[in-house]
Amino acid sequence: MKQLDKPKPRSGQRPISTRLSLEIGLLLVILILLAALLVKPASGAGVVGSGTPGSCTEAALNTALSGGGSVSFNCGGSTTITLTSPKTISSHTTINGGGQISLSGGDAVRLFSLQNGASLTLQNITLRDGFSSGDGGAIYVERLSTLTLTNSAINSSTAANGGAIALNGWGSSDAGGTLIVTNSSFSGNQSNANAIPGGGNGGGALYITGGSTATVSGSTFTNNSSVNGGGIHILGANLTVTGSSFTGNVANNTAGGGGGGAIYVDGTKNFNGTIDISLSSFNNNQSNQLGGAIFTFPEGTGSVLIDQSLFEGNAATGAGQGGAIYHQSATGNGPLSISNSTFVNNNAHATDGSASSGGALWLLDAPVTITSSTFSGNDATTPLALAADDWRRGFGGAIRTSDATTIVNSTLVNNTAGFVGGALAGPATVRNSIIAHNDGDNPWDIQENCTVELSNGGNNIQFPQKTTGNWNDYECFAGQTAVNPQLGTLGDYGGPTPTVPLLASSPAINAGISCPATDQRGFARNGVCDIGAYEFGGGLLINSLSPPWSGLNAVQDVTLTVHGAGFTPSTVVRWNGANRATTYVSPFVVTAVLPAADLDTLGSYPVTVYDSARSLESAPVSFTVVSVLHETFLPMVERP
């Protein structure tokens, strides 16, 4: 049979099979292009791990970090990944540890380095045991780069400067970098740089320099250490701190000068920037030089603002100057403003043979304004064995003043100096303030409150007063009769910081003039304002109820004791909005009888105090009625 030849294609025509292949190929190309348009290209970031701790490795992290983007973890639970080399971030990257991931440098390597204007956001993650022989033990941030830390922790990391983080620029006028820290913690970090006379190196947790800007909110700094700035070191940069706490941080500078157990500042951005600290607490920080909590040296017109903050138990040893704050202006015009703040039990105890001075504040060559603030229990006394008439025993139990110090509506009580000036050493202009019960411990019982006559801005109270001698033996305000201010004890009477209240018999009540609109606690001043930081009756506050609950198993009338502040004889306790029979005990205690009918139904009920004379009502506090209230009786053992 004759075999048929395959038909040949016409001239210029491809075989059918070839055309089909081309069409299919073209279709695939189109589909790929459409897919490319619909799907964003992968950035290289992704998930570290496949559900087990063993799958979460450094190699997996390297892969997820390549190209930037968002990185998360799937490690099956709490996991630590130890890094053997720093991770360079050169593009925008977010790392979320989900509250279960720790990255460790093994005390051998830095964890991250930001370059070329990159940004790194760290969320819900712990970094620890970072190390660098340079700056930034856990993280180093180059100029123009941005680091954001949220709900995270950096612990036990070490570097020359910035044990946890170093953010460097090229100078005070440079753009620098940006650091934003929110609800995070820094603990046990260390700067191991050599001490430089007068300051320089440091930053146990943060080292912020070169025109950079740092913002810290809702965060904690605990037990960090450095030669300067145990918590934070600022060099030609700006810093804002709000709602944060600094506890047990240490600055130990053996070269002399410098200090700042919690924060050290040497110049601000452009030398006209700001250090702004508010709603924060500084407790038990220490420096062996200047400023147990804060050292500030704002070059140029740089300013330091402190508002609604508490300084308690901070110490300057060694040179013994400024138990809480040391502030000096290089040019005489770097201001310090302190408002609505409390300084309690801070101390300046010189151990190097110099004089202890400024138990709370040590001020020099700077305009300083102190408004609506309280100083109590601060001390400037040397621990060395010196003769009773040796002036080095200490002066300025509360404040060693600068020439341009102004004090308005403040309360300085129960402060101590080893020699003279239990409250103030040096000049100041004072208005509407109380200076009382301070002690200068010298053989002649002179200059107990102040070392020099103050400029009397009017409406001040000083106490006590001798009956003999000339004014500079005992008075702050020459020729002014002393009166007992009739004060209560330091405590929580509303507002973010403790205050010393006025008793109902105090001569400070309605004796001020031209006061700030609110007192230290934020309560409005009433009509003719009071002298001091505390406005009597300026607002109503409930601190606690006793008892705070009752049970349906024993329904009966209950006498409720309400502890708080601002109570007057016209104050009445309200139960669920209804007035109850009330007995006035003191400005801090009232009682009321709750009838059994108030307590026969389960639930939580609001209790307030209301003052009809002032049309004021406190915020509510809950009283709870439970099903069964159990009583526990403990045996009493008497000593024979």
Secondary structure by P-SEA (a helix, b strand, c coil): cccccccccccccccaaaaaaaaaaaaaaaaaaaaaaaccccccbbbccccccccccaaaaaaaaccccbbbbccccbbbbbbcbbbbbccbbbbbccccbbbbccccccccccccbbbbbbccbbbcbbbbccccccbbbcccbbbbbccbbbccccccccccbbbbccccccccbbbbbccccccbbbbbccccccccbbbccbbbccbbbbbbccbbbccccccccccbbbccbbbbbccbbbcbbbbbbcccccccccbbbccccccccccccccbbbcbbbbccccccbbbbccccbbbbbcbbbbcccccccccccccbbbbbccccbbbbbccbbbcbbbbbbccccccccccbbbcccbbbbcbbbbccccccccccccccccccccccccccccbbbbcbbbbcbbbbccccccccbbbbbcccccccccccccccccccccccccccccccccccccccccccccccccbbbbcccccccccccccbbbbbbccccccccccccccccccccccccccccccccccccbbbbccccccccccccccccbbbbbbccccccbbbbccccccccccccccbbbbbbcccccccbbbbbbbbbbccccccccbbbbbbccbbbbbbbbbbbcc
